[in-house]
Amino acid sequence: MKTIEPILEKACCGQSLDEVEVASLLATPPGKQLDSIFATARALRERAFGEEVFLYGFIYLSTYCRNHCCFCLYREGNSASPRYRKSIKVILDVARALADDGVHLVDLTMGEDPYYLKKGGERLLELLYEVRQAVPLSVMVSPGVLEAGTLAEIARLGVDWYACYQETFNQSLFTRLRIEQDFGRRLGAKVHARQAGLLVEEGLLLGVGDSPADGALAVKAMESLCPSQVRAMTFRPQRGTPMADWPAPDSLNELRTIATFRICFPDRLIPASLDVDGVEGLEARLNAGANVVTSMIPPRYGLAGVSRSQLGIEDGLRTVSIVTPVIERLGLRVAPVSGYQHWLEKEKRLVPASETYPEYHRTGAQARLSRMLKRRGYRDARHQKY
């Protein structure tokens, strides 16, 4: 393999890498060159964010889903999947517990549950409104593919983030992973979200037949999408799914991808998820250049994760008190909530709602949102109570 030093020098000078250069980073074997990639990623993180790390709370509010994704435990028809749909009261209790624990954001995730998505996502909008009122934190929503009008309504409620992972930008692989789903429609939802003024998180699933060339293609596609957060997670076989017997990959490619993301997107947020290897895998992901710890889940609420649905949750191993010593041992520190808000406000100024967003979507969104709020005792979309 040729030396990757010229590639790293190019990135450190703020120049965009081409697909061949990105693929070279993603194919680097263990050794001195890979260590250089990690070191460069850490240096670029420090340049953009200093020593600060952000923490995301995670609420998997419904494990019902209408999709048949081959890799997902919660795919429709999987009798091995734990099924629940948490009440609004429980969701609000968890959100408050996460806020008290010291997270910077609450991530509300679910399968594409028709209960929440019918009638233009009316129940989802009501839930998001309640959460926004209950906790003074940033909110991310991960509900699957939404229509443009619903995304506009979500933005009007004050939600900051829309997460909808493509998982791969290899369209043939996408078709095999996401059965009977439309690649362009899923990608288009993120375009609509940005047009509505939402920040977007994009993500890849690794170890499912993808290659360094696929990863390089994804990086270039993400550059066009301009996500504010990019993440990579290693696939873990799930019982009862078509990929239940798929060989479980190690996490080395995830570490390489995190570092490559940092090199290609130096000022973006990049998560280190507790959902794949738990707190034991946190140090390696931070050393690869991540600056967000995701999937913080409080115990005693019967909540599930995604990749490894029960890993460390009821043992209390996904809390601020557990991850903070790991962060500090690396010379990093948990940012104050005000620090995250400052970053968020700055980022949102760079991603304004599109002035070309279709007017009929805006008008319809406002009318539907006003009707929903009036039913809950509020005058209008300014959220002023009677």
N, C-alpha and C positions, 0 to 999 in steps of 0.2 A: 504494500500500500504506500502511495506517495505521502509525504509529510503533510499534515493538516495545518502546520503553523501559518503558511500564507493565508489560509482561509480564516483562521482566527484573527490574524492581524487585519485583514480586510473588514471583518465584522466589528472589531474594536474601533475602527476608523469611521464607523457608521455607514458602511456601504452594504447594500443588499447582496445576499448570496444567490447564486443561480441554483437550479435544481441539482446539478451534478455535485456542486459543493455541499449542499445540504445533505444529499444522499451519502457523501463521503463521511460526514460527521456521524450520521446515523448508522453507518456500517463499521465504525471504528471498534476494533477488538479491545479487550482489557489490556492495559499496559500504560506506558508513559504518555502516549498520544491521547488516550482517553482521559487520563489524569489532567492533561493540559486543557482538554475541553471542559472538564468540571471546574477547574481553576478559573478559566476565562468566564464561565457562566457566573461564578460567584462574584468575580470582579465587576461584571456588568450589572449584576443585581445591586451590589453596593453603590455603584455609580448612580443608579436610578432611584434606589429606595433606602440607602444607608443600611442600618442594622435592623430596620423594622420588619416585623412579620405580622400578618393579619390572620384572624381566626374566624372560621365560618361554622355556625351552628347548622344542623341538618335535621329536617323533619320529613320523613317519608310518610306523608299523610294518608295515602291510599295505595295499596298494593294490587288493586284491580286494574286490569289493562285490556284493551280491545285488540292489541297487536300480537303478532306471533314471532317476535324476534328470536332467532335460533339460540342466542347467547344468554337470554335473560330468564332468571328464575321466575319472574312475575308475568311471563307471557300467558296470554289467554289459553285456558284449557290445561294448564300444568297443575295437576292434583297435588304435586309435591310442594307447591308454593304456599307459604303462610299468607293468608288473606285477612285483611282488615281495612276498614275505612274509619279513621279516627274522627270523633266528634269535634265540632268547633271548640267546645270547652277544653277538651284535652289538648288540641293544637295550640290554643292560646296559653294554656298552662305551661306547655313545653317551651313556647316562644319566650315567655317571661322567665322561665328557669334558665334558658340559654343567655338571655340578657343579663340576668343576675350573675351568671358564671363569668361573664366578661367577653363574650364573643362580639365581633364587629358586624356580623350580618346573619340573617336567618334565611336559610335556603329551604323553600317549600317545594318538595319534589313528590311526584306521583307518577303512576302509570297513566296512559291515556284512558282515564276512567270516564265513561259516558255520563255517570252521575254528575260529574263536575262540568263536563264539556257541552252537554246539550243546551239548547236555547242560547247559543252564542257564548257559552261559558258563564252563564248567569250565577250559578252557585260558586264557581271559582272566584268571580269578581266579589261576591259578598264575603267570602272567606278572606280574600286579600285585603279588603277594606277593614275587616275586624282586626286582622293582624297588624295593619298599619296603625290602627288606633291603640293597640295594646302595648306595643313596644317601640321605643324611640331608636330603632335600628334600621339600617339598610335591609331591603328585602329582595331576594332573588326568587324567581319562580321557574320551575322546571316541569311543565305539564304536558310536554310533547308538542306536536305541531298545532299551532293556532292560526286562525284567519287574521287578516290584517286589521279588521275592525276591532276584534277582541284584543289584539295587542295594543291598539290605540287606547282602548279603555283601561287596560292595565297600566299604561304609562300615566294616564290621567289620575289614577288612584295614588300615584306617588311611588309605585314600585320602581326600583332602579335597574334590575337585571332580568334578562331572559336567557335561560340556558336551554339549548336544544342541540345535542351532540350528533354530528353526522356519523361519527365513529370511524368512517373511512371515506376518502375521496376517490377511491377506486370504485367506479360505478358497478362493475361486475361483482366485486366483493360485497358491496353494499346490497345488491340484489339478493345475494345468498344469505346475508346476515339479517336483513330487515325484510322479511317475507311480505310481498305484495304492498310495499311502501314505495312512494315516489321520491326519487333522489332530488329532483328539482323542486318539488313542493316543500320538502324539508329544508332545503337550502334557502328557498324563497321566504320562509317564515322568518328567518334571521335577518334577511334584507328588510322585510317589513318592520321588524322590531327596531332596527336601527333608524328607519325612517320615522318611526313613532317617537324616537328619542330615548329608547331603552338601550342600556349597555348590553352587549352580547357576550356570552361565553360559548366557545366552540371546544370540541374535544374529540380525541381519538381513542379507540379501543385497540390494544396491542396484543399480539400473539394469536391472532385469529386467521392467519394466512397472509398477513400484510408483509411488505418488503421495505427496505430502505428507500427504494424508488417511490413506493406508495406514500411513505412519510414525507419525502421531498415534495411530491405533488400536493399533499395536504398543506404543507407550509406555504407554498406559493398561492394556493387557493385561499388560505386564511388571510394572507396579505391583502387580497382583494376585498375580502369580507370585512377587514378591520375590526376583529373582536377585541374587547378590552381585557379578556381573560382567556387563556388557552390551557387546556389540561390534557394529560395522557394517563390512562389507567390500564394496567395489565389484566387481561382476561383470566377469570377463574371459572373452571367448569361448574355448571349448575345442575343439580339433580333434576330429573324429569324433563330435560330439554334435549333437542337434537344434538347438542354439543357436550352432553354430559360426560362422554368418554374422550373428549379432546385432551391431548397432553397439556398439563398445566405448565405454562412457561415460567421461567424465573423473571425477576423484575429488572434485570440489567438493561433491557431495551427501554423500559420505562424511564430509567435514570438517564440513559443517553438522550431520549426524546425530551425530557424536561430540560436538560442542558442545551440541547439544540434549539428548543423553543426560546430559552433565555437569550441565546446568541442571536437568533433571528428576530426576536421581539423583546428587546432589552428593557423596555419600560412597561411591558404588560404584566398583569398579575398571572402567576403560574402556581397552581395548587400542588400541595403534597397531600394526597388523600390518606386518611387512616383506614379506608375501606378495603384495601388490598392486603397489606401486611401489618396493619395495626400500628401501635406506637413504636414497635420494634423496627419498623421500616422508615420512621420519620426522619431520623438523622441523615440517612443516605439521600433521601429526596431533597432535604434542605441543602445538603452539600452539593447536589446537582444543580442548584440554582433556583429552587422553588422559594416563594415568599408568602404563601398562603397555606395554612393548615385547614383542611376541609374535613367534613363528616364528623364534627363534634356532636355527639348524641348523648343526652343525659340518660341515666338508668331509671328503671322503675316505671316507665311509661309504655313498655311493650312495643317499642319502635324497632324497625328493621333497618339494616343498611342495604347496599346495592350489590357489591361484588361478593362480599362475605357477610351474609345478612345478620349474623349475631356476633361478629368478632369484637370482643372487648366491651360490648355495650353494657350489659347488666353487671359486669365487673367494675364499672366506673372508669374504664381505661380510655374513654374518649372525652375527657373533661379538660378544662383549662389548667387545673392544678397538676394534671398528669403530663401534658405536653409542654408546659412552661419550662420545667428544668431541662428538657431536651433542647429547646430553643436557646436557652441561656448558656448551656454548655458549649454551644457552637459560637459564642460571642455575639449572638443575635438577641433581640428583645421583642416582646409583645408590644405592638404599637398601642398608644392610647386610642380610645374610640374617636376622639377628635382628629387624630392623625389619619384614620381611615376616611372620615367624613371630608377632610381637606382634600385627600387624593380623589375621592369620588366627585366632589364638586368641580375640581379642576378637569377631570376626565369628561364629565358631562358637558362642560363648556366646549370641549373638542368634538362632541358628538351631538350636535343640536338636532332637534326634530326637523325633518326635511320640509322645506317650503313647498315642495312639489307633491307632498303626500295627498292622495285624492280627497277632495273636499267632502264627497259623500260619505267617506269613511269617518272623517272627523265629526261631521254633523250627526251621523247615526250613532257614533260612539257616545257623544255627549248626551243625546236624548235617552239612550238606553241606560247610561250610568245615572242620570238624574232620576229616572223612574225607579231604579234599584234603590238608590239612597232614600228617596221619599218613602218607599215601603218600610224602610228601617228607621224612619223618624227624622230624616235630615232634609233640609230645604232643597239643596241643589248640589252640584258637583264640587262646590267650594267646601263641602263637608261641615256646614254650619248647622248645629242641631237646633230643633225647635225649643 
